[in-house]
């Protein structure tokens, strides 16, 4: 079984392939929206860009860490 940090690293490595954009670009897109809560970020990514659940949560998590 893969641990959480290894899974996150694997997702970050495949983000461009799976979502069409690198993490840095997703952070720029989301920060333009001025969201307050993680659930708002996840909903936006899923609804507006069809980012899947796990990638949307990973992007939201990385935004919270970078703030």
TABELKA-V840675 format. One record per pair of residues at least 12 apart in sequence whose C-alpha atoms are under 10 Angstrom apart, sorted by the first residue. I is the first residue (numbers start at 1). J is the second residue. D is the distance in whole Angstrom. If there is no record, write none. Layout:
i-><I:I>
j-><J:J>
d-><D:D>
This chain:
i-><8:8:8:11:11:11:12:12:12:15:15:15:18:18:18:19:19:19:19:19:19:20:20:23:23:23:23:23:24:24:24:26:26:26:26:26:26:27:27:27:27:27:27:28:29:30:30:30:30:30:30:31:31:36:37:37:38:38:38:38:38:38:38:39:39:39:40:41:41:41:41:41:41:42:42:42:42:42:42:42:42:43:43:44:45:45:45>
j-><54:55:58:54:55:58:55:58:59:55:58:59:51:52:55:49:50:51:52:55:56:49:51:55:58:59:62:63:59:62:63:45:56:59:60:62:63:59:60:62:63:64:66:63:45:42:44:45:59:60:63:63:67:64:60:64:56:57:59:60:61:63:64:56:57:60:60:56:57:59:60:61:63:54:55:56:57:58:59:60:61:56:57:56:57:59:60>
d-><10:9:8:9:7:8:9:8:9:8:10:10:8:9:9:9:8:6:8:8:10:10:9:10:9:7:8:9:9:10:10:9:9:7:9:10:9:7:8:8:6:10:9:9:9:10:8:8:9:9:8:8:10:10:9:9:9:8:9:6:8:9:8:9:8:8:9:7:8:8:6:10:9:9:9:5:6:9:8:7:10:8:10:9:9:9:9>
